[in-house]
Amino acid sequence: MEDIIVKNLLFDYFAGQISPLQKKAIEAWLQNPNNHEQYYQWLHEWELAHLQAPASWQDAFARTQERVSQEAPESQPFLAVSRNPGWWSYYNHKMVAAIVLITLIGASVFGLKGVIFYKTIQVGYGQTQQVKLTDGSLVTLNANSSLRFPRFGFGDGTRTVELTGEADFQVQHSPLNQRFVVVTPKGLQVTVLGTQFTVFARQRRSQITLRTGKVALQMSQTPKSPSIIMKPGDLVTMDNSGKLTRAHTANPEIQSAWKHQRITLDRTSLKEIAAILQENYGFQVEIKDPELANRTATGSFPAHNADEVLDMITELFDINLTRQNNKIVFKD
Amino acid sequence: MRPVEHFSVSETSFHKGSSLRHDELQSIVVDNEHLIRVAFTESTNKGFEALFRIYYQALFSHALRFVYTKEKAEDIVCEVFHDFWKSNSFNSIQITYRAYLYAAVRNRAYSYIRHELKEERSMTSPELSEQVPSAESPQLLIEYDELFQRIESVIHNLPPQCQRIFLLSRFEGKKNHEIATELGLALKTVEAHMARALSDLRKAVLAVGLLFWLVN
């Protein structure tokens, strides 16, 4: 039986063009594991002869290589110094090394390492701020949010930033395809393969909305699990138990309406608005009546400051408000 | 690295020209594996460069037969290469790189499509088995082949308009409303065509799933 198994037969088989008896013969031939290498070799040849679409192995290789090298454990901060050979003239290189070392020791003793190597931008209540990173990417931070990124060498390798709060990203594509990664406090990691998206990483939940391009999500607690690839308009939410749900929205811009000093409600409950007031303006909100808390509203309104937002809410829900410093009570 | 270029080119051109005899071809294919091994002795990086050069295009094409989405096929193949790299198993595999990579790509592509069709709405992580079985059963090999053939025939047998919409959506990654504009159709019509295509596909892929896992 073996001698009828030739390449042409296997090619016909891969194309789905053989008789049941011939298939039986192939199955029998495959019973011998020694033939598996031959099988894969022919499969490969057949595939090469019947390619479905062109692809660039160079791009794929560069991407994978970059990813592997980024994941290799190494102490990043030291690289910033040692990678610059211009500093190491043979007269003073020992001195430079000594100074660097002392600085590092000093920094770690006083717990300042983070301050030296990372820059943190903190945005207070009721404000938004735009940050242009050295690679040209634009980050808009919403109120009560902070962004931390390396002070030196940002853009040399993977561009990693840490976000607490809420921000909108417009990522600049880099010539070497360096990845742009947003890490959030609960271990949800967003790797950017495209351009524009909004990340919400607060106590209540974490949420990513993608406007254009492509991003991959990964939980850092489970690095082995496959990442989730988002498409434009996708909205992925992680609740407090770490469960992810994906939804699709026709208007991903809504999630970044705050960028333009607007607040956009889409069947948003007063309870949720209370959470937003707390996150963005630092108010402590109390709602007297649970029925009231679940009442919802829809619409888009200007939100330049806290007073404007509070006025809008009282008018919209037709409710009363008492305010004492940063404590607010809503009543019917 | 010149000789490698030369070999991989001649291997591809063989299928177009087809003037080499079988034993000559065999030596070329074996030589490819040999060259990769040589490249690995130089450095891991060089080894993977050779692996990508020689196998990436064909593996990508093969993954496409299962998932019909460019981006996903790329991701699947890159993930396989990535894990192969990180796990250091390239140092110790007993089979050819080719056999390993094809088995891993098929396994992953199958898990992906099964997961995608089964649970399109809820998102729990797909049950990806990372292990490439050391000795695959003939049934398993054949089921993979039958699966991609069945997927192809489902798509082939869709009504022309439905097929067109499916390919625009999946293969070219266009959104429903973009397709609607492009073809001058109502969004509802596009959605209905997509639903039909996916339902046919679901039947073809999931109907055999049980059997498949039992064999596994």
Interface residues (C-beta under 8 A of the other chain):
Chain A: K7 Y13 F14 G16 K23 I26 E27 A28 L30 Q31 P33 H36 E37 Y39 Y40 Q41 L43 H44 E45 E47 L48 A49 H50 L51 Q52 A53 P54 A55 W57 Q58 A60 F61 R63 T64 Q65 R67 V68 E71 K214 T222 K224 S225 P226 I228 I229 K231 P232 G233 V236 L244 T245 R246
Chain B: E11 T12 H15 K16 H22 L25 Q26 V29 N45 F48 E49 F52 R53 Y55 Y56 Q57 A58 L59 F60 S61 H62 L64 R65 K70 E71 K72 E74 D75 V77 C78 E79 F81 H82 W85 K86 I95 T96 R98 A99 Y102 A103 R121 S122 M123 T124 S125 P126 L128 E130 A135 E136 P138 Q139 L141 I142 D145 Q149 E152 S153 F171 G173 K175
